[in-house]
Amino acid sequence: MCFQRKRRRSRATLFLTAISSRSADLAHKVHWTLCLKPNHALKELEMRYAISISVKAHIKVLQKQALRFHCQQAAF
């Protein structure tokens, strides 16, 4: 009985690990897509996930901040 409980927990742990790994992969992909092709990425995200206008506005602000940061780093 104890072995079965332990086995169930490990399956749940593996399942949660797989979910978090997939989420991390998706977040990484979205980040780099936004960096490399921001307009294309925004359109794709809007179509796939129906993201709201406020989210798109927030993403554009983040892009501008990242661009400023990269420009400042390049100046040094």
N, C-alpha and C positions, 0 to 999 in steps of 0.2 A: 504494500500500500504506500509506504513512504517513497519507494522508488518511483511509483507512478506519479505521485505528486511532484516529485523533483523533475521528472521527465516533462510533465505538463508545463511547469514553470520555465523550463529551458526552451520549450517550443514557443511560449509566449514571448520570452526574451528575444529569441531569434527573430520572431515576427516583428516586434517593435524595433529591433535593430535594423531590419530590412526596410521598414517604413522610414525611419530616420535617415538611413543611408540614401534612399530614393529622394527624400525631401532635400537633402544636402546636394545631391547631384542636380536636381531641378533648380535649386537656388543658384548654384554655380553656373549652370547653363544660362539661366535668365540674366544673371549679372553680366556675363561676358557678351551675350547677345545684345544687351542694352548698351554696353560699351562700344561694341564694334559696329552695330547697325541699329542705332536708336529708333529711327523712324519706322523701319521695317518691324522691329521687335515690338514697338508699341501697337502697331496695327495687328500683329499676330496675337499679342496678349489680349487685345480688346475683342478680337473675333473668338478666340478660344475660351476665354474665361469671363467675357463680358465685364471687364473692369470698368469702374466708374470714372467719370471725368475728374473727380477729386484725386483719385489714385494716379491718373495720368499726369495731373498737374504736379503732384508730389514727386513723381519720377523725374519730370523735367527739371524741377528745382534741384534734385539730387544730382542730375547730370551736369547742371551748371556749376554746382559746387565742386564736383569731381574735376571738371574741366579747369576751373580756377586753381584748384590744388595742383593739378598736373602742370599747369603753366607756371605756377610759382616754383615748383620743384625744378622745372627746366631752367628757370632764370638763375638758379644758384649753381 
